[in-house]
Amino acid sequence: MSTPKVRILADVSVETKQKLEEVVQTLKITKKDFFDRIIDDYYEEYVVNQNKN
């Protein structure tokens, strides 16, 4: 089963898209992996921690 695609970058600037390309190339990861990592980090920091308070 394939994962549906989300057009998350539709509203960002060309410069931001270029920076993203450079980051994922440097880290040797996919954009999906990058966003998974970032979202997990923010989720842990803000959602989980806030629910603990």
C-alpha positions, 0 to 999 in steps of 0.5 A: 500500500502506498503512502499518500503524498502531501504537498507540504512545500506548496506554500514555501519560498524557492529559497526554502525549497533549495535549503531543504534540498541542500539539507537532505543531500548533506544528511543523505536522507529523504525529504520524508525522513527529514520531515518525520524526524522534525515532526517527531522532535517537535511532537516530543518537545511540545505536545508530550511535554505540555501534556505532562505539565 
